[in-house]
């Protein structure tokens, strides 16, 4: 498939926003149950959530460049009963709105207690709204990933690993950013976020590697014989049926040279996984903000390369006829 950079930015940016919010809410939830210290500054969760919102808005903005008629974007939500894209279009604004509400609760300081589950567990408004938003965050991960995982004839995508990878990669990048944010505001949650960023990055490396191994061993259901309806043991294509390029050759094939296509895989494996783990490990030992920030930046660049490869690796069945000519 031909990777659209608008979709690459959309999926990676909102993934960071989702992961960052989940990191912040996890920190608050753990502080409620006395596992982590309570953050004295209400702006820690509030301004952190606004930072997550910046990435979400950036992802939403980039998606408009993928639309032929942006003024009709609202119609994309009409088929929510059957379309994962429509569900994403509904869940993304809902998640953005709830993230904004969550941030404003903390920044304003208006956070009344709603009820108590026990003497040790008190549920206030921010914890309740954050719980709803946590569900929306995971729902958005599923909706975004299922847009591709539900396409059965693209066998590289049609696997549960697609959903798992979208979740883990988004959370890994979000926790990496939360570590940099915690270091910048001098929070005592740096090592908590940094440790989880490393764990999530390693887990994402394992599942992404599993998907690469799976895709390298796919036995395709279609072949050139079934594509043109001719049963013969020896079929060789001489032409694609036209003198120049077409929509089929532009949109369903990445067009990159084989050497570049192969190198992208190793580039994203190093940048998205190996280098960030090394930088995070060094940063946790030295508590240097610049290393935490660099770990996130390098990982995000690697995730962009990973997402490009994810789209480019999908081999549309129509390429059996149009191939790379």
Buried (B, 14 or more C-beta within 10 A) or exposed (E): BBBBBBBBBBBBBBBBBBBBBBBBBBBBBBBBEEEBEEBEEBBBBBBBBBBBBBBBBBBBEBBEEBEEEEEEEEEBBEEBEEBBBBBBBBBBEBBBEBBBBBBBBBBEEEBEEEEEEEEEEEBBBBBBBBBBBBEBBBBBBBBBBBBBBBBEEBBBBBBEBBBBBBBBBBBBBBBBBBBBBBBEBEBEBBEBBBBBBBBBBEBBBEBBEBBBEEBEEEEEEBEBBEBEEEEEEEEEBEEBEEEEEEEBBEEBBBEBEEEEBEEBBEBBBBBBBBBBBBBBBBBBEEEBBEBBBBBBBBBBBBBBBBBBBBBBBBBBBBBBBBEEB
